[in-house]
Amino acid sequence: MDWGMKNRFSRIIRPQDGRCLMLAVDHGYFLGPTERLEDARKTIAPLLPHADSLMLTRGILRNCVPAERDVPIVLRVSGGTSIIGEDLSKETITTSIEEAIKLNVSCLALSIFVGSKYEHQTLASLAKLVDEGEKYGIPVLAVTAVGKEMARDARYLGLACRIAAELGAHVVKTYYCENFEKVVEGCPVPLIIAGGKKLPELDALKLAYDSIQHGASGVDMGRNIWQSDHPVAMVKAVKAIVHNDADVKEAYNIFLKEREKTKTEPQKAPKALSQTASFD
Ligand code: 5RP
């Protein structure tokens, strides 16, 4: 790795412990105003001090994150589809490398849809993005998007993650599954896990803990943090698992303690989350 690539990569996967707590707030790129992310500025602000990096689109970055904040940015550069459109897998590159450089991002993120109708298009986009990232020293995060018809098991995820790494992705985001260590074993670059649909806090902490125990380098978590009634308490609890080797009980105690401390007024309960289910 050249110096620039190494420097940016170290802003994503922290060299101190080889771990990463990425906060995902990119959901609107195909879901629109997702529950609790309607006012992204408001959602992001209290969580910023606790996340290692922020994953989002250029629109939300420009409008909802102060440029003065020194938070590493993972820029989602793929999209072009919507939840009500023809086929979610028909993604393309939506943001140029010049724009990413102007925005001073630390990493580029793009979804691949292995096994879907537009598999080839998304894999070719990944290869192109890696070429561009390599040229300018910007690492690429490949997101293994799982269509409704795919089994989210170690065989499928292992295939998708390995292909992403073979095409040159520097980090891969996937889902935790049974026999996750098999997925890790077959992927030569760091794997981080998405949180998926909102779970009770204890279950989400268990998911983060199990992922780390079985070889994940961290999390790229969204809804399980900001759809919690106590998002700051939740991000602190996840952070304890990722960076301080807390177990589930310790992390949950942090959540409970922080929840008391912040005395955050619970927002209204999330509506049925089915609107976000299609990419789970
Ligand atoms: C969607 C994404 C999301 O960022 C990702 O799924 C993480 O968010 P969550 O923890 O809410 O699943 O990449 O394609």
Residues whose N, C-alpha, C, O or C-beta is under 5 A from the ligand:
A	BS01	5RP	A24 D26 V143 A194 G195 G196 K197 D220 M221 G222 R223 N224
